[in-house]
């Protein structure tokens, strides 16, 4: 028997703006108890937390810091997390890869690929048996769908994320957790740009539908907001 959403708990890493902000708001609206991480206090996330009747709590976190991830795990020790969702990512523009400075390459890869998997590894002891670990990916991480080029560093970071998640899934194949990579579509966010076709308020409720529908499913899946498989 599945747990009622009113008793479910979610931990969302990277929720101060954009897709993460809408995600935690939607989960709380559906009755989930949500812990959201942010690098800076205040802003819209704080306003949503203040208006949530206790459904949404905030924790400070710099996701790229293993020490801060470990400290968060200690602060949340004893919590039963049904959904661990890592959302944070950056995009540094549309440069051909040969023009990307080494420092920029490192920053994007650490933020978009290395740090999400570190977060999963460090925080997974909080996830309940039968719980879900999920990471926000993108169809731009799909190698087979890359027929137009562009945004080479961002694409590479999401492909690396997907590859690392597959290795994670093999390493933890017997832990009973549902494992998901989610493509939310091209959204009008700071990362996606003002001309993107989707608003987060349209796409994220569908993403939450997928998260709830897939709870308890075995193995790793790379799914879009409609619950359809995205080609690797």
C-alpha positions as CSV (number, residue, x, y, z in Angstrom):
1,X,0.0,0.0,0.0
2,X,1.4,3.4,-1.0
3,X,1.9,6.1,1.6
4,X,-0.6,8.9,1.5
5,X,0.9,12.1,0.2
6,X,0.0,13.9,3.5
7,X,2.5,11.6,5.2
8,X,5.2,11.7,2.5
9,X,8.4,13.7,3.0
10,X,10.6,15.1,0.2
11,X,14.0,16.7,0.2
12,X,14.7,18.9,-2.8
13,X,18.2,20.1,-3.4
14,X,18.3,23.5,-5.2
15,X,14.9,25.1,-4.8
16,X,15.5,28.9,-4.5
17,X,14.2,29.7,-8.0
18,X,13.0,28.4,-11.3
19,X,12.0,24.7,-11.6
20,X,13.1,23.9,-8.1
21,X,11.0,26.6,-6.5
22,X,7.9,25.5,-8.5
23,X,8.6,21.9,-7.6
24,X,8.7,22.4,-3.8
25,X,5.6,24.6,-4.0
26,X,3.7,21.9,-6.0
27,X,4.7,19.1,-3.6
28,X,3.7,21.2,-0.6
29,X,0.4,22.0,-2.3
30,X,-0.3,18.3,-2.7
31,X,0.3,17.7,1.0
32,X,3.9,16.5,1.0
33,X,6.1,17.6,3.9
34,X,9.0,19.2,2.0
35,X,12.6,20.3,3.0
36,X,14.1,22.6,0.4
37,X,17.7,23.7,0.2
38,X,18.9,27.1,-0.8
39,X,22.2,28.9,-0.9
40,X,20.7,32.2,0.3
41,X,17.9,32.9,2.7
42,X,14.9,35.1,1.8
43,X,13.3,35.7,-1.5
44,X,10.3,33.9,-3.0
45,X,11.3,30.5,-1.5
46,X,11.1,32.0,2.0
47,X,7.7,33.6,1.2
48,X,6.4,30.2,0.0
49,X,7.7,28.6,3.2
50,X,6.1,31.2,5.4
51,X,2.7,30.6,3.6
52,X,2.9,26.8,3.7
53,X,1.4,26.1,7.1
54,X,4.5,24.2,8.0
55,X,4.6,22.0,4.9
56,X,7.7,23.6,3.5
57,X,10.9,24.0,5.6
58,X,14.3,25.4,4.5
59,X,17.8,24.3,5.0
60,X,21.0,26.1,3.9
61,X,23.3,24.3,1.5
62,X,26.0,24.8,-1.1
63,X,25.5,21.6,-3.1
64,X,29.1,21.6,-4.4
65,X,30.5,21.3,-0.9
66,X,30.7,17.6,0.4
67,X,31.1,19.0,3.9
68,X,27.9,20.9,3.7
69,X,26.1,17.9,2.3
70,X,27.4,15.8,5.2
71,X,26.2,18.4,7.7
72,X,22.8,18.5,6.1
73,X,22.6,14.7,6.4
74,X,23.4,15.0,10.1
75,X,20.8,17.7,10.6
76,X,18.1,15.5,9.0
77,X,19.2,12.3,10.7
78,X,16.2,10.3,11.8
79,X,14.0,11.8,9.0
80,X,12.2,9.3,6.7
81,X,12.6,10.8,3.2
82,X,10.3,9.3,0.5
83,X,11.7,11.5,-2.3
84,X,15.2,12.9,-2.7
85,X,15.3,15.2,-5.7
86,X,18.4,17.0,-6.9
87,X,17.6,20.0,-9.1
88,X,20.6,22.3,-9.2
89,X,22.3,23.1,-12.6
90,X,24.0,25.9,-14.4
91,X,24.5,26.9,-18.1
92,X,27.3,29.1,-19.2
93,X,26.1,29.8,-22.7
94,X,26.5,28.6,-26.3
95,X,30.3,28.3,-27.0
96,X,31.9,25.7,-29.2
97,X,33.8,23.4,-26.9
98,X,37.2,24.5,-28.1
99,X,36.4,28.0,-26.9
100,X,35.3,27.0,-23.4
101,X,37.8,28.1,-20.7
102,X,39.1,25.3,-18.5
103,X,37.7,27.0,-15.4
104,X,34.2,27.2,-17.0
105,X,34.3,23.6,-18.0
106,X,35.3,22.5,-14.5
107,X,32.6,24.7,-12.9
108,X,29.8,23.3,-15.1
109,X,30.9,19.7,-14.8
110,X,31.2,19.9,-11.0
111,X,27.8,21.6,-10.6
112,X,25.8,19.6,-13.2
113,X,27.4,16.1,-13.0
114,X,29.7,15.6,-10.0
115,X,27.8,17.4,-7.3
116,X,24.3,15.8,-8.0
117,X,25.8,12.3,-7.6
118,X,27.8,13.3,-4.5
119,X,24.5,14.6,-3.1
120,X,22.8,11.3,-3.8
121,X,25.6,9.3,-2.3
122,X,25.8,11.4,0.8
123,X,22.1,11.8,1.4
124,X,20.8,8.4,0.3
125,X,20.9,7.0,3.9
126,X,17.9,9.3,4.6
127,X,15.8,7.7,1.9
128,X,13.2,5.2,3.1
129,X,13.0,1.7,1.7
130,X,10.9,1.9,-1.4
131,X,11.7,5.7,-1.7
132,X,12.7,7.6,-4.8
133,X,16.0,9.3,-5.8
134,X,15.6,11.6,-8.8
135,X,17.8,14.1,-10.6
136,X,16.7,16.8,-13.0
137,X,18.3,16.0,-16.4
138,X,17.4,17.2,-19.9
139,X,16.9,15.8,-23.3
140,X,20.0,17.8,-24.2
141,X,21.8,15.1,-22.3
142,X,20.6,12.5,-24.9
143,X,23.4,11.6,-27.3
144,X,21.0,10.1,-29.8
145,X,18.8,13.2,-29.9
146,X,21.7,15.6,-30.5
147,X,21.0,16.3,-34.2
148,X,21.3,20.1,-34.0
149,X,24.4,20.7,-31.9
150,X,24.8,23.9,-29.9
151,X,25.3,24.4,-26.1
152,X,28.0,21.8,-26.2
153,X,29.2,22.2,-22.6
154,X,25.7,22.0,-21.1
155,X,24.9,19.0,-23.3
156,X,28.1,17.3,-22.2
157,X,27.4,17.9,-18.5
158,X,23.9,16.4,-18.8
159,X,25.3,13.4,-20.7
160,X,27.9,13.0,-18.0
161,X,25.1,13.2,-15.4
162,X,23.1,10.5,-17.1
163,X,26.2,8.3,-17.4
164,X,27.1,8.7,-13.7
165,X,23.5,8.0,-12.7
166,X,23.6,4.7,-14.6
167,X,26.7,3.8,-12.7
168,X,25.0,4.8,-9.5
169,X,22.0,2.6,-10.4
170,X,24.2,-0.4,-11.0
171,X,26.2,0.1,-7.8
172,X,22.9,0.4,-5.8
173,X,20.8,-2.0,-7.8
174,X,19.6,-3.9,-4.7
175,X,18.7,-0.9,-2.4
176,X,15.0,-0.9,-3.4
177,X,15.0,2.7,-4.4
178,X,13.2,4.0,-7.5
179,X,15.8,5.9,-9.6
180,X,14.8,8.6,-12.1
181,X,16.3,11.1,-14.4
182,X,13.7,13.7,-15.3
183,X,13.5,15.8,-18.5
184,X,11.1,18.7,-17.6
185,X,11.1,20.1,-21.2
186,X,12.4,23.5,-22.2
187,X,11.1,26.0,-19.7
188,X,11.2,29.8,-19.3
189,X,13.7,30.0,-16.5
190,X,17.0,31.8,-16.0
191,X,18.7,28.7,-17.4
192,X,16.2,28.0,-20.2
193,X,15.8,31.6,-21.4
194,X,12.8,33.9,-21.9
195,X,11.8,32.4,-25.3
196,X,11.4,28.8,-24.1
197,X,8.0,27.3,-25.0
198,X,7.0,26.1,-21.5
199,X,6.3,27.8,-18.2
200,X,7.4,25.9,-15.0
201,X,3.8,26.2,-13.7
202,X,2.8,24.1,-16.7
203,X,5.5,21.5,-16.7
204,X,6.3,20.9,-13.0
205,X,2.8,19.6,-12.0
206,X,3.3,17.0,-14.8
207,X,6.7,16.2,-13.4
208,X,5.2,15.6,-10.0
209,X,2.6,13.4,-11.5
210,X,5.4,11.3,-12.9
211,X,7.3,11.2,-9.6
212,X,4.2,10.0,-7.8
213,X,3.2,7.5,-10.5
214,X,6.7,5.9,-10.6
215,X,7.1,5.5,-6.8
216,X,8.1,2.0,-6.1
217,X,9.1,1.2,-9.7
218,X,12.4,-0.8,-10.0
219,X,15.6,0.2,-11.7
220,X,16.6,3.5,-13.4
221,X,14.5,5.3,-15.9
222,X,15.1,8.5,-18.0
223,X,11.6,10.0,-18.4
224,X,10.1,13.2,-19.7
225,X,7.3,15.2,-18.0
226,X,4.7,12.9,-19.7
227,X,6.3,9.8,-18.2
228,X,7.6,8.7,-21.6
229,X,11.2,7.3,-22.0
230,X,13.8,9.7,-23.3
231,X,16.4,8.0,-25.6
232,X,19.9,7.8,-24.0
